[in-house]
Amino acid sequence: MLVATAAAACAVVGLLVAVAALRREVARVAAVADELRRRTVPLVADAHRVVDQAATEMERVGAVLDTTESVHATVDQASRLAYRAFANPVVKVLAVRAGAASGVRRLAGGRGPDGAAVTAGGPGANGTAAPGDRSR
């Protein structure tokens, strides 16, 4: 029985040494966890602040994009309207001007737009076909 008591005493001493070592390690892990918490909590708070600022900026950018799209649509509609309003009258004025200039040249006995002499009767008036006229 004495051997069993000695073995039990050795086992208890070994367990006490193991428990003491475990307590030291748990204390070191707790210190590391506290240090980690002390350093990361401000970083997480900064990250939250930066994310909130980014979200605010994204909302502003979204609003600017919406406004830009609206302005683009308005300008596009205005340019279409201006084209429709001015294109037809401008073309007509240019056509009338070109026709009037051609008529004035013919009446004055000048040259036509192709550089050929224009007669009072016009091309083909003397019985000859006008250049490019394939009606005969």
C-alpha positions as CSV (number, residue, x, y, z in Angstrom):
1,M,0.0,0.0,0.0
2,L,2.9,2.2,0.5
3,V,3.9,1.9,-3.1
4,A,0.3,2.9,-4.2
5,T,0.5,6.0,-1.9
6,A,3.9,7.0,-3.3
7,A,2.6,6.6,-6.8
8,A,-0.5,8.6,-6.0
9,A,1.6,11.4,-4.4
10,C,3.9,11.5,-7.5
11,A,0.8,11.7,-9.7
12,V,-0.6,14.5,-7.7
13,V,2.7,16.4,-7.8
14,G,2.9,15.9,-11.6
15,L,-0.7,17.1,-12.0
16,L,0.0,20.2,-9.8
17,V,3.0,21.0,-12.0
18,A,0.9,20.6,-15.2
19,V,-1.9,22.7,-13.7
20,A,0.6,25.5,-12.8
21,A,2.1,25.4,-16.4
22,L,-1.5,25.5,-17.8
23,R,-2.3,28.5,-15.6
24,R,0.8,30.4,-16.8
25,E,-0.1,29.6,-20.5
26,V,-3.7,30.7,-19.9
27,A,-2.5,33.9,-18.4
28,R,-0.2,34.5,-21.4
29,V,-3.0,33.8,-23.8
30,A,-5.3,36.2,-21.9
31,A,-2.6,38.9,-22.0
32,V,-2.2,38.4,-25.8
33,A,-6.0,38.5,-26.2
34,D,-6.2,41.7,-24.2
35,E,-3.4,43.3,-26.3
36,L,-5.1,42.2,-29.5
37,R,-8.4,43.6,-28.4
38,R,-6.8,46.9,-27.4
39,R,-5.2,47.2,-30.8
40,T,-8.1,46.0,-33.0
41,V,-11.0,47.8,-31.4
42,P,-9.8,51.2,-32.6
43,L,-9.0,49.7,-36.0
44,V,-12.5,48.3,-36.3
45,A,-13.9,51.6,-35.2
46,D,-11.8,53.4,-37.9
47,A,-12.9,50.8,-40.5
48,H,-16.6,51.5,-39.6
49,R,-16.0,55.3,-39.9
50,V,-14.3,54.8,-43.3
51,V,-17.1,52.5,-44.6
52,D,-19.7,55.1,-43.5
53,Q,-17.8,57.9,-45.3
54,A,-17.5,55.7,-48.4
55,A,-21.3,55.0,-48.3
56,T,-22.0,58.7,-48.0
57,E,-19.7,59.5,-51.0
58,M,-21.3,56.7,-53.0
59,E,-24.7,58.3,-52.4
60,R,-23.3,61.7,-53.6
61,V,-21.7,60.1,-56.7
62,G,-25.1,58.4,-57.4
63,A,-26.9,61.7,-57.1
64,V,-24.3,63.4,-59.4
65,L,-24.7,60.5,-61.9
66,D,-28.5,60.9,-61.8
67,T,-28.2,64.6,-62.4
68,T,-25.7,64.1,-65.2
69,E,-28.0,61.6,-66.9
70,S,-30.9,64.0,-66.6
71,V,-28.8,66.9,-68.1
72,H,-27.7,64.6,-70.9
73,A,-31.2,63.6,-71.7
74,T,-32.3,67.3,-71.7
75,V,-29.4,68.4,-73.9
76,D,-30.1,65.5,-76.3
77,Q,-33.8,66.4,-76.6
78,A,-32.9,70.1,-77.0
79,S,-30.4,69.3,-79.8
80,R,-33.0,67.1,-81.6
81,L,-35.6,69.9,-81.3
82,A,-33.1,72.5,-82.6
83,Y,-32.2,70.2,-85.5
84,R,-35.8,69.7,-86.4
85,A,-36.6,73.4,-86.0
86,F,-33.7,74.7,-88.1
87,A,-32.6,72.0,-90.5
88,N,-35.6,72.2,-92.9
89,P,-35.7,76.0,-93.1
90,V,-31.9,76.3,-93.6
91,V,-32.0,73.7,-96.3
92,K,-34.8,75.5,-98.0
93,V,-33.0,78.9,-97.8
94,L,-29.8,77.3,-99.2
95,A,-31.8,75.7,-102.1
96,V,-33.6,79.0,-102.9
97,R,-30.2,80.8,-102.8
98,A,-28.6,78.3,-105.1
99,G,-31.5,78.4,-107.5
100,A,-31.6,82.1,-107.6
101,A,-27.8,82.3,-108.2
102,S,-28.2,79.8,-111.1
103,G,-31.1,81.8,-112.5
104,V,-29.2,85.1,-112.3
105,R,-26.2,83.5,-114.1
106,R,-28.5,82.2,-116.9
107,L,-30.2,85.6,-117.3
108,A,-26.8,87.3,-117.4
109,G,-25.4,84.9,-120.0
110,G,-22.8,83.5,-117.6
111,R,-21.7,80.0,-117.1
112,G,-23.6,77.2,-115.5
113,P,-22.4,75.3,-112.4
114,D,-20.5,72.8,-114.7
115,G,-18.5,75.6,-116.3
116,A,-20.3,75.3,-119.7
117,A,-21.7,78.4,-121.4
118,V,-25.4,78.8,-120.7
119,T,-27.6,80.0,-123.6
120,A,-30.9,81.7,-123.3
121,G,-32.7,78.6,-124.4
122,G,-30.9,76.3,-122.0
123,P,-29.2,73.1,-122.8
124,G,-30.4,71.4,-125.9
125,A,-32.2,74.4,-127.2
126,N,-30.4,74.4,-130.6
127,G,-31.4,70.8,-131.3
128,T,-28.4,69.2,-129.7
129,A,-28.6,67.0,-126.7
130,A,-27.1,68.3,-123.5
131,P,-24.1,66.4,-122.2
132,G,-25.2,63.4,-120.2
133,D,-28.7,63.6,-121.6
134,R,-29.7,60.1,-122.7
135,S,-33.3,60.8,-123.5
136,R,-32.7,60.6,-127.3
